[in-house]
Amino acid sequence: MNILIRNEQPEDIDSITQLTEAAFEHTEHSSHTEQFIVNALRNAEQLSISLVAVENGEIIGHVAVSPVTVSSGARGWYGLGPISVRPDRQGQGIGAALMNAALDALRQMGAAGCVLLGDPGYYGRFGFKAHPGLELPGVPAEYFQALAFAGEVPTGTVKYHPAFDATC
């Protein structure tokens, strides 16, 4: 696998949008608005990390990371997602490479930690787990997971940027 992980460039935006839409098109637990969320985060200047996986000059994966707030006032927390891999390339380690690169970038930024909404069976291998007392309203507790880089996982309610409500 000869894949380059790099920061997104302005000329990548259309490819990221198409990739994200395709990656979530047949996903059961999806709002099917992930591509709009990424663009809204970008337009709001809330994409703290936006990495692409490139193979032979073609974008085959993308991960977005944006700041979140915690009701306890804990600072330095970020939300990872959406993360997208071209459907015909899923299950080949591209998502894992993007995850590791995004987590490394967060650590280098001095982030306190990261939260995400997703399959515990998949994200557990990166150190994520559900934590009693840290919640995202409206979602099953086991699917909302956190990973602390420094200190403890805070308690409270997490709120994502309003861009996550984007529908177009």
N, C-alpha and C positions, 0 to 999 in steps of 0.2 A: 504494500500500500504506500504510494508516494503522494501523500496529501500534505498540503501546506495549510497551516492555521494562521490567519492574519487578521488584523483589524479591518473592518469594512471600509470601503472607499465610496465616494459619492457615485461613481459609475456602477456600483454593486446594487444599488437600491432596488431597481426593477427586478433583478434576478432574485434578490432576497424575498421580495413580495411574492413572486411566482412560486419559488421554492416553498415558502411557508404555507401558502394556500394549498399546494399539492400535498405537502407532508401531513396536513390535518384533514384533508378532504374526506377520508373514510374513517376517521377516528371517532369512536363511539362517544367518548366523554370529552367533547369539544364544543365550543361555541361557534366554531368555524369563522371566527373573527380574528384569529391570531395575526394574520398579515396586517389587519387594520391596527391592531394593538402595537405592533412593532413600528409602523409608520407614525402613529400618534405619539409614541414615546420619543421617537427621533425628532418629530416636529416640536415637541415640548422640551427638547434638549435634556431628556431624562435617560438616554441610553448611556449608562456609565461604562458599559462594556458591550461591544457588538462585534463578534468574531465570525468569520466565515471559514469554512473548510473548502479548499480549492484543489481540484485534481485536473491536470491537463488544461488549465485555464478556465475551467468551469466550476461554478459554485455548486457544491453538493451538500452543504450543511451550513447552519447558522445558529448562533446562540445570542440571546439578548439578556442583559442584566441591568436592573434599574433599582434606584433607592426605594426602600419601604419605610414606613413609620411604625413604631410600636407604641401602644398606648402608655406603657410604663415610662416612656421617655428614653429608652435605650437608643443609643446612637450608633451609626456605622453599620447598619444592617441593610442588606440588599436582597432583592428577589431575582431568582434565576428563571428565565423563561419569557417567552416561548423558546424552545429549542427544536430545531427542525432538521431533518435529513431527507434528502430526495428519496421518495418511496422505493425505487429499485435499488437503493444503496443502504437501506436500513438493515440493522443486524450485522454490520460489518466493522463495528468499532469506531465509526465516524462520530456518533453521538458521544461516546465515551471520551474520545480525543477532545471534542469541543468542551465537554464538562470539565475535564482536567485542566484545560487551558483557561477556562473562565474562572475556575476556583483558584488557580495559580495567580491570575491577574488580580482577583479580589484580595488575596493575601498580600501581594505586592503593593496594593493601594492602602493597606493597613485596615481593611474592613474588619469589623467585629465578628461578622458572620453572614450567613446566607440562608434564605428560606426558599421553598419551592412547593408547588402543588403537583403531585405525580405519584406514580406507582412505587410503593415502598420496596417491592422486590427488586426494582431496577435501581432506584436512587440510594438504597441502603448500602450498596457496594462502594459509594463515594463518601460514606460516613453520615449521611442524612438519616434522621429518624424523627418520629413524632415526639413531641415534648408536652406533657400535661401542663396546662397553664399558658401555653402559647397557642393562639388560635386564629384562624381565618374564618369569620362567620359565614355560615351557609355551606361549608364543605365538610365531609367526613374527616374527623380528627386524624385518622391514620394516614390520610393522603396529604396532609399539610405537615411538612417536615422541615427541620432546621439543622444547621451545622455551624457550631461556634468555632471561630479561629482563635479568639482570645477571650478568656473569661467564660462565664456561664451563658447558657441560652436564657434570654430574658423571659419574663412572664408578661402577658398582656395580649391585646388584640392587634393583629398586624393589618395595616392598610396599604394597598398598592396605589400607585399613581392613578388619577382619573382616566388616563389613557387606556387603562384596562377595560373601560366601558365602551371603547370605540366600536362602532358597528359598520363603519364605511370609511 
